[in-house]
Amino acid sequence: MEKLGFTQPPSPLECWKTHEQRGTKMKGGKEVPNCVRKGSGPAKKQKGGGTTKTCLPAAKIKSMSKEEKQRLINAKQKSGAKGEYKRSSSTNVEGARKKGATLRDWFEKEDWRQVNDPSKKCGEK
């Protein structure tokens, strides 16, 4: 291994210089150090969110009842106030997307509007 530029750690109970020990783990019936690259912290939660806009195609908004729209708006505002990235999946809308629609169709052919104010396009303030 030395020829390939890789070096073994000094002993089986130590980590490489570029790694640090974070606890131990069982390997082959023996307890060995859990070595992780230095500077790699714990997985970070996705940041962002806090948005209260809910967007759907204009045709879908027109077909929804006032109660359905209000339930959707309330769920998004509630999660946005908490700073969450997504609203509750229990408020997912059925039939918002046409069968076989592609991503290009979403942007080029469908008119996406804000549910709480359909006079505004999805990205408008």
CORFENFEN-V124463 format. One record per residue. N is the residue number from 1. RES is the residue in one letter. SS is DSSP state (~ for helix, > for strand, _ for the rest). PSI is psi in degrees with one decimal (NA if undefined). Layout:
N | RES | SS | PSI
N | RES | SS | PSI
This chain:
1 | M | _ | -29.6
2 | E | ~ | -34.7
3 | K | ~ | -30.1
4 | L | ~ | -2.1
5 | G | _ | -1.4
6 | F | _ | 141.6
7 | T | _ | 145.1
8 | Q | _ | 151.4
9 | P | _ | 156.0
10 | P | _ | -39.7
11 | S | _ | 165.9
12 | P | _ | -12.9
13 | L | _ | 13.7
14 | E | _ | 160.7
15 | C | _ | 164.4
16 | W | _ | 165.2
17 | K | _ | -30.1
18 | T | _ | -1.7
19 | H | > | 162.3
20 | E | > | 154.9
21 | Q | > | 131.8
22 | R | > | 86.2
23 | G | > | -164.4
24 | T | > | 164.4
25 | K | > | 161.5
26 | M | > | 129.1
27 | K | > | 117.9
28 | G | _ | 32.1
29 | G | _ | 2.3
30 | K | > | 152.5
31 | E | > | 122.5
32 | V | > | 157.8
33 | P | > | 145.6
34 | N | > | 101.1
35 | C | > | 127.7
36 | V | > | 151.6
37 | R | > | 138.0
38 | K | _ | 140.1
39 | G | _ | -5.6
40 | S | _ | 102.2
41 | G | _ | -173.3
42 | P | _ | 157.8
43 | A | _ | 131.8
44 | K | _ | 141.2
45 | K | _ | 149.2
46 | Q | _ | 129.3
47 | K | _ | 166.8
48 | G | _ | -153.9
49 | G | _ | -161.1
50 | G | _ | -3.5
51 | T | _ | 145.2
52 | T | _ | 6.9
53 | K | _ | 137.8
54 | T | _ | 124.3
55 | C | > | 141.7
56 | L | > | 163.6
57 | P | > | 143.9
58 | A | ~ | -38.5
59 | A | ~ | -38.9
60 | K | ~ | -40.5
61 | I | ~ | -41.2
62 | K | ~ | -31.5
63 | S | ~ | -9.2
64 | M | _ | 149.2
65 | S | _ | 165.1
66 | K | ~ | -38.5
67 | E | ~ | -41.2
68 | E | ~ | -44.9
69 | K | ~ | -46.1
70 | Q | ~ | -38.8
71 | R | ~ | -42.5
72 | L | ~ | -45.4
73 | I | ~ | -45.2
74 | N | ~ | -41.3
75 | A | ~ | -42.3
76 | K | ~ | -40.8
77 | Q | ~ | -37.3
78 | K | ~ | -47.7
79 | S | ~ | -36.2
80 | G | ~ | -36.7
81 | A | ~ | -30.0
82 | K | _ | -9.6
83 | G | _ | 15.7
84 | E | _ | 154.5
85 | Y | _ | -35.4
86 | K | _ | 155.6
87 | R | _ | 172.9
88 | S | _ | 137.4
89 | S | ~ | -14.9
90 | S | ~ | -13.6
91 | T | ~ | 15.3
92 | N | _ | 145.0
93 | V | _ | 129.4
94 | E | _ | 142.3
95 | G | _ | 16.7
96 | A | _ | -21.9
97 | R | _ | 135.3
98 | K | _ | 147.2
99 | K | _ | 130.2
100 | G | _ | 7.5
101 | A | _ | 140.5
102 | T | _ | 172.2
103 | L | ~ | -36.4
104 | R | ~ | -39.2
105 | D | ~ | -40.4
106 | W | ~ | -43.6
107 | F | ~ | -34.8
108 | E | ~ | -34.2
109 | K | _ | -24.4
110 | E | _ | 142.8
111 | D | _ | 95.9
112 | W | > | 129.0
113 | R | > | 161.3
114 | Q | > | 133.7
115 | V | _ | -40.9
116 | N | _ | -18.2
117 | D | _ | 84.7
118 | P | _ | -10.8
119 | S | _ | -15.2
120 | K | _ | 139.2
121 | K | > | 168.0
122 | C | _ | -41.5
123 | G | _ | -7.4
124 | E | _ | 155.0
125 | K | _ | NA
